[in-house]
Amino acid sequence: MAKEIVMPKLGLTMTEGTVSKWLKKVGDEVKEGEPLFEVETDKLTNTIESSASGVLRHIFVEEGTTVPLFGKLAIVAAADEDISALLGGAAPAAAAAPEAAAASAPAAPARAAGERIIAAPAAKKLAKELGIDLALVTGTGPNGRITLDDVKNYKPAPAAPVVEEAPKTKASPLAAAVAKDLGIDLEKIGTKDRVLAEDILHYLESTREKAAEEAPREEVVPMNGMRKAIARNMLNSHMTSPTVTANLSVDMSAMKGYREQLKAKEIKVSYTDLLVKFIAKALTEFPLLNCSVEDNKIIYKHYVNMGVAVALDNGLVVPNVTDADKKSLTEISKEIKELAKLAREGGLPMEKLQGGTFTITNLGMYGVESFTPIINQPEVAILGVTTMEDRAVVRNGEIVIRPMMTLSLTFDHRVVDGSVAAEFLQRVKALLENPALMLA
């Protein structure tokens, strides 16, 4: 029986999704539970499995299209089943076997002169980068649409052998050799009796200047789902919370020594792992930094779900280390590695992106010395971690060199007063500079 494939609901807050990639083509056999397409939401990218078995008879939307929740995406049915009622007037795409379609496809040109070329945005972009004429590419998508894979798999027809002719314009041996290597037509250089190498250099400079003048000065690129969500959430945070950022420098000498001791015992942890463990301890002592605000009510959390910001190629996600205050350092380290891996692969479960109570964002690897992080709503605070660098400081009346790190705490002034935020930072500083206090 024919079945419509619709945009699935992947989270409580999801209202739309973008079909980033089709994993099957019209005419392909599909089994229930088999990966069918990829969906990009405001949080992550998910691979969606088919909810039916049969043949992929029709695709309603091309790659890169944003579709509302439960919007129609495709039809899976038996090869000979009538699906006209489900198409709603749309012309069904041919369901020929891939081998037959490939055998009957013309080599070049792929379509009649002047015929409109329909291609996915990603396919157009790749074709432009590779210098491929889309008019020569055979589309295998819905209604002959050119997909990204069509461009990737395109192979130009072998060119006819070129018979080299002696250039009509005279040139010095060096100029002739340079022109041949660079593929420059000597006829375009000028009307001089004899072209020299310096003439070719001037020609190249003028060509580059002309290309620079003709290049577009601006480019409009629509935000993807994740970028739109980040923009929306950041604006919401800015409009919701009156914030203040406090900075405090910490001497990381003891932490460096502690980490080396762990390493000697073959316990490899990062500074982010250590910060999650130590800050979780401080949050249990300062519950106001670990709460949230809802309808003029302060909700205290008797657990610490520590959000750790992970940068992606196209945005940012904040998965949570759940119950970080109750886990060992090695458990925290293992979980952070797993969360980062899943985030970069687009496989984070939605529950790991919800329910956070406090967030750490680390820009230290970029050499950042201080910044103002934005609160991850509905939390009331976020801690920015900066680079660790050797600085001259005074200890016992003497100038010494110490590895220093600045912590930047942004807090919601509706709930957290400056004095409380300062005391919290002082406690974090004390723990980091004296790791033995973790046992107290």
Legacy VTK file of the C-alpha trace (Angstrom):
# vtk DataFile Version 3.0
C-alpha trace
ASCII
DATASET POLYDATA
POINTS 440 float
0.000 0.000 0.000
1.325 3.457 -0.956
2.602 5.580 1.926
3.494 9.238 2.210
6.842 10.054 3.793
6.538 13.234 5.872
8.828 15.520 7.845
9.220 13.770 11.227
9.104 15.447 14.630
12.609 15.090 16.082
12.247 17.215 19.206
9.740 18.991 21.401
10.636 22.415 19.998
10.978 21.401 16.342
8.611 23.186 13.937
10.389 22.605 10.600
13.303 20.746 9.060
15.514 21.007 5.988
16.034 18.019 3.681
19.801 18.214 3.358
20.300 15.024 1.313
18.276 12.267 -0.334
19.934 8.867 0.120
17.715 7.187 -2.528
16.615 8.183 -6.040
13.210 7.864 -7.648
12.921 4.271 -8.858
15.131 2.816 -6.129
13.835 -0.012 -3.967
13.417 0.958 -0.321
13.122 -1.278 2.719
11.457 -0.263 5.967
14.125 0.873 8.420
16.616 1.659 5.645
18.185 5.178 5.603
16.147 7.311 3.181
17.141 10.968 3.669
18.901 13.400 5.996
17.162 16.211 7.869
18.859 19.284 9.305
17.046 20.937 12.208
17.954 23.910 14.368
19.939 21.564 16.596
21.566 18.854 14.487
21.438 16.672 11.373
19.608 13.340 11.536
19.505 10.380 9.158
15.860 9.360 8.731
14.877 5.775 8.006
12.062 4.787 5.689
8.779 3.966 7.403
7.667 1.712 4.539
8.967 -0.831 2.030
8.522 -0.591 -1.735
9.795 1.674 -4.493
10.542 5.372 -4.087
7.944 6.545 -6.605
7.979 10.304 -6.133
9.964 13.025 -4.322
8.115 16.265 -3.581
11.016 18.449 -2.418
14.589 18.926 -3.563
17.648 18.940 -1.353
18.030 22.164 0.621
14.255 22.698 0.963
12.833 23.612 4.383
9.559 21.825 5.138
7.149 22.338 8.072
6.495 19.529 10.518
4.616 16.602 8.891
4.897 18.210 5.443
4.912 15.779 2.469
8.363 14.691 1.284
7.961 11.569 -0.845
5.834 8.542 -1.742
6.861 4.918 -1.290
4.641 2.371 -3.029
4.635 -0.789 -5.122
6.182 -0.388 -8.574
2.838 -0.749 -10.398
0.589 0.885 -7.788
-1.607 3.871 -8.744
-0.412 6.879 -6.696
-2.257 9.617 -8.597
-4.481 10.383 -5.595
-1.453 11.004 -3.386
0.281 13.134 -6.014
-2.513 15.675 -5.934
-1.996 16.681 -9.553
1.807 16.443 -9.554
3.263 14.519 -12.464
4.809 11.259 -11.243
8.558 10.973 -11.786
9.785 8.122 -13.937
10.577 5.023 -11.898
12.902 3.366 -14.373
15.690 1.226 -13.006
18.963 3.138 -12.571
20.728 0.915 -15.093
18.070 1.496 -17.736
18.066 5.234 -17.099
21.823 5.370 -17.423
21.753 3.356 -20.640
19.186 5.618 -22.273
20.686 8.932 -21.069
22.378 10.964 -23.806
26.058 11.661 -23.362
25.996 15.373 -24.285
24.171 17.602 -24.452
21.958 16.303 -21.589
18.976 18.450 -22.624
17.661 20.456 -25.535
19.078 23.891 -26.240
17.243 26.579 -24.300
15.573 24.053 -21.981
15.330 25.222 -18.355
17.925 23.628 -16.099
16.593 22.502 -12.710
19.273 21.735 -10.129
19.658 21.565 -6.362
21.462 24.574 -4.823
24.322 22.353 -3.646
24.668 20.930 -7.173
24.807 24.436 -8.682
27.474 25.484 -6.197
29.671 22.442 -6.842
29.272 22.764 -10.622
30.379 26.402 -10.418
33.414 25.445 -8.328
34.405 22.675 -10.747
33.638 24.686 -13.888
31.021 22.185 -15.081
28.284 23.288 -17.505
25.024 22.042 -15.934
23.497 21.838 -19.421
25.737 18.816 -20.020
24.775 16.990 -16.821
21.984 14.412 -16.814
19.672 14.857 -13.816
18.471 11.792 -11.922
16.336 13.623 -9.360
12.605 14.325 -9.417
11.473 15.555 -12.844
15.033 15.443 -14.141
16.427 17.663 -11.392
20.217 17.655 -11.164
21.397 16.434 -7.745
24.710 16.865 -5.980
25.656 13.263 -6.830
24.951 13.918 -10.536
27.554 16.673 -10.526
30.014 14.586 -8.508
29.644 11.660 -10.931
29.716 13.748 -14.125
32.387 12.758 -16.608
32.857 14.975 -19.666
32.898 13.377 -23.091
36.420 12.838 -24.401
37.586 15.868 -26.315
38.509 15.587 -29.949
42.264 15.592 -30.579
43.606 19.092 -31.000
45.902 19.768 -33.888
48.381 22.411 -32.861
48.943 25.159 -35.346
51.881 27.455 -35.439
50.943 30.815 -33.900
50.414 33.595 -36.380
51.896 36.122 -33.954
55.660 36.036 -33.680
57.096 35.601 -30.197
60.421 35.113 -28.488
61.235 31.487 -27.568
60.685 32.268 -23.858
57.371 34.039 -24.513
56.156 31.187 -26.725
57.032 28.612 -24.056
55.334 30.607 -21.272
52.223 31.179 -23.389
51.988 27.454 -24.153
52.394 26.463 -20.478
49.725 28.958 -19.358
47.363 28.310 -22.264
47.487 31.926 -23.465
46.544 32.808 -27.022
49.358 34.984 -28.348
46.891 36.661 -30.697
45.284 38.306 -27.639
48.502 39.823 -26.347
48.778 42.718 -28.746
49.728 43.886 -32.195
53.476 44.081 -31.684
55.681 42.500 -34.274
57.188 40.183 -31.685
55.708 39.250 -28.287
58.167 39.168 -25.395
57.857 37.541 -21.972
57.229 40.938 -20.344
54.236 41.431 -22.660
52.695 38.254 -21.291
53.293 39.490 -17.725
51.498 42.781 -18.467
48.648 40.843 -20.100
48.214 38.624 -17.034
48.183 41.636 -14.679
45.540 43.443 -16.747
43.432 40.259 -16.909
43.528 39.857 -13.129
42.576 43.502 -12.603
39.652 43.158 -15.000
38.465 39.966 -13.283
38.661 41.698 -9.883
36.587 44.610 -11.172
33.932 42.280 -12.595
33.738 40.041 -9.520
30.574 40.548 -7.412
31.170 42.710 -4.354
28.454 41.012 -2.302
26.933 37.560 -1.998
23.606 36.715 -0.372
23.527 33.300 1.335
20.363 32.220 3.221
20.903 31.045 6.801
20.592 27.293 7.276
18.379 25.828 9.994
21.104 25.729 12.646
22.280 29.277 11.920
18.690 30.593 12.126
18.214 28.840 15.462
21.445 30.271 16.857
20.413 33.771 15.755
16.958 33.337 17.295
18.279 31.944 20.581
21.000 34.564 20.960
18.534 37.392 20.330
16.083 35.838 22.791
18.819 35.562 25.432
19.858 39.182 24.900
16.248 40.376 25.175
15.458 38.188 28.215
18.375 38.576 30.595
19.991 41.775 31.860
23.542 40.470 31.951
26.849 41.363 33.537
30.221 39.741 32.794
32.885 39.411 35.488
36.481 38.375 34.715
38.922 36.726 37.096
42.452 35.423 36.469
43.457 32.024 37.834
46.954 30.637 38.404
46.856 27.219 36.690
50.199 25.974 38.038
48.573 23.486 40.408
46.160 22.267 37.717
49.033 21.706 35.279
50.835 19.676 37.931
47.653 17.747 38.784
47.082 16.923 35.115
50.680 15.715 34.749
50.244 13.454 37.777
47.138 11.932 36.218
48.962 11.521 32.910
51.775 9.653 34.696
49.093 7.204 35.893
47.876 6.899 32.270
44.739 8.920 33.024
44.496 11.337 30.103
42.089 14.226 30.617
41.764 17.683 29.061
41.526 20.994 30.874
37.875 21.144 29.808
37.282 17.807 31.575
38.899 19.182 34.724
36.906 22.422 34.546
33.618 20.531 34.247
34.467 18.459 37.328
35.692 21.373 39.454
32.968 23.833 38.419
30.267 21.223 39.056
31.606 21.035 42.609
31.388 24.834 42.987
27.830 24.888 41.599
26.637 22.529 44.343
27.811 25.182 46.813
26.259 28.081 44.853
22.842 26.760 43.705
21.747 30.220 42.549
24.190 29.933 39.618
22.632 26.568 38.713
18.975 27.593 38.601
16.566 28.870 35.940
13.799 31.482 35.821
10.246 30.816 34.675
7.203 33.080 35.145
8.928 35.166 37.835
9.822 31.979 39.706
13.329 30.732 40.501
13.678 26.999 39.875
16.552 25.483 41.849
18.144 22.366 40.329
19.517 19.736 42.707
21.683 18.321 39.941
24.293 19.727 37.550
23.818 19.125 33.827
26.910 20.809 32.454
26.624 22.091 28.885
29.891 22.035 26.906
29.781 24.137 23.730
31.014 22.283 20.621
31.884 24.268 17.484
30.772 22.756 14.149
31.516 23.781 10.578
28.090 25.383 10.233
27.287 26.475 13.764
27.374 25.535 17.425
25.680 22.961 19.656
25.725 22.573 23.438
25.333 18.948 24.548
25.055 18.298 28.285
27.099 16.121 30.608
24.236 14.920 32.790
24.745 14.749 36.578
28.294 16.053 36.233
28.413 16.667 39.992
28.016 12.931 40.647
30.413 11.550 38.016
34.110 10.820 38.287
36.684 12.721 36.257
37.246 9.773 33.916
33.505 9.356 33.376
33.205 13.056 32.538
36.156 12.872 30.137
34.721 9.853 28.330
31.279 11.444 28.017
32.640 14.747 26.666
34.620 12.891 23.974
31.539 10.878 22.980
29.317 13.979 22.878
31.809 15.915 20.726
32.116 12.978 18.316
28.340 12.600 17.996
27.944 16.365 17.517
30.420 16.472 14.623
28.818 13.402 13.032
25.310 14.857 13.409
24.149 12.012 15.638
23.440 13.718 18.961
20.242 12.452 20.637
17.820 15.291 21.362
17.777 14.592 25.111
21.474 15.519 25.274
20.643 18.993 23.964
17.956 19.721 26.541
17.825 20.153 30.298
21.152 21.920 30.838
21.702 23.891 34.064
25.041 25.650 33.388
27.289 26.037 30.331
31.043 26.229 29.719
32.337 27.674 26.442
36.069 27.444 25.741
37.852 29.748 23.282
41.279 29.178 24.782
42.516 27.164 21.809
42.121 30.298 19.668
44.290 32.457 21.915
41.334 34.521 23.192
42.236 36.380 26.412
38.772 37.604 27.435
35.246 37.639 25.995
31.570 38.062 26.894
29.679 34.772 26.448
25.890 34.848 25.966
23.713 32.887 28.387
22.157 29.674 27.089
18.506 30.184 28.093
16.801 29.320 30.402
20.022 29.040 32.410
21.172 32.043 34.439
24.938 31.888 33.896
27.653 30.781 31.492
31.414 30.553 32.020
33.824 31.554 29.276
37.259 29.885 29.348
40.187 31.691 27.726
43.728 30.845 26.741
46.334 29.756 29.269
49.494 31.830 28.923
52.629 32.568 30.909
52.418 35.967 32.615
54.563 37.896 35.050
52.843 37.992 38.462
53.884 38.952 41.979
54.209 36.137 44.524
55.581 36.818 48.013
56.969 40.156 46.864
58.793 38.678 43.877
58.000 38.791 40.173
57.572 35.248 38.848
56.191 33.635 35.707
52.971 31.634 36.090
50.523 29.979 33.629
47.475 32.224 33.959
43.936 31.789 32.636
41.071 34.293 32.684
37.541 33.060 33.458
34.681 35.197 32.077
31.383 34.674 33.919
28.233 36.147 32.367
25.269 36.060 34.754
21.581 37.045 34.770
21.288 40.048 37.063
17.581 39.346 37.656
18.630 36.428 39.854
22.352 36.653 40.545
23.826 39.717 42.229
27.380 40.809 41.537
28.574 39.804 44.996
27.248 36.237 44.581
28.839 35.942 41.141
32.148 37.198 42.543
32.029 34.714 45.434
31.331 31.902 42.981
34.313 32.903 40.835
36.491 33.109 43.948
35.436 29.582 44.910
36.213 28.264 41.415
39.596 29.993 41.606
40.321 28.437 45.007
39.465 24.940 43.742
41.561 25.276 40.595
44.547 26.682 42.463
44.215 24.097 45.258
42.917 20.793 43.781
43.088 19.112 47.222
40.041 21.205 48.236
37.927 18.942 46.045
38.160 16.411 48.893
36.955 18.886 51.520
LINES 1 441
440 0 1 2 3 4 5 6 7 8 9 10 11 12 13 14 15 16 17 18 19 20 21 22 23 24 25 26 27 28 29 30 31 32 33 34 35 36 37 38 39 40 41 42 43 44 45 46 47 48 49 50 51 52 53 54 55 56 57 58 59 60 61 62 63 64 65 66 67 68 69 70 71 72 73 74 75 76 77 78 79 80 81 82 83 84 85 86 87 88 89 90 91 92 93 94 95 96 97 98 99 100 101 102 103 104 105 106 107 108 109 110 111 112 113 114 115 116 117 118 119 120 121 122 123 124 125 126 127 128 129 130 131 132 133 134 135 136 137 138 139 140 141 142 143 144 145 146 147 148 149 150 151 152 153 154 155 156 157 158 159 160 161 162 163 164 165 166 167 168 169 170 171 172 173 174 175 176 177 178 179 180 181 182 183 184 185 186 187 188 189 190 191 192 193 194 195 196 197 198 199 200 201 202 203 204 205 206 207 208 209 210 211 212 213 214 215 216 217 218 219 220 221 222 223 224 225 226 227 228 229 230 231 232 233 234 235 236 237 238 239 240 241 242 243 244 245 246 247 248 249 250 251 252 253 254 255 256 257 258 259 260 261 262 263 264 265 266 267 268 269 270 271 272 273 274 275 276 277 278 279 280 281 282 283 284 285 286 287 288 289 290 291 292 293 294 295 296 297 298 299 300 301 302 303 304 305 306 307 308 309 310 311 312 313 314 315 316 317 318 319 320 321 322 323 324 325 326 327 328 329 330 331 332 333 334 335 336 337 338 339 340 341 342 343 344 345 346 347 348 349 350 351 352 353 354 355 356 357 358 359 360 361 362 363 364 365 366 367 368 369 370 371 372 373 374 375 376 377 378 379 380 381 382 383 384 385 386 387 388 389 390 391 392 393 394 395 396 397 398 399 400 401 402 403 404 405 406 407 408 409 410 411 412 413 414 415 416 417 418 419 420 421 422 423 424 425 426 427 428 429 430 431 432 433 434 435 436 437 438 439
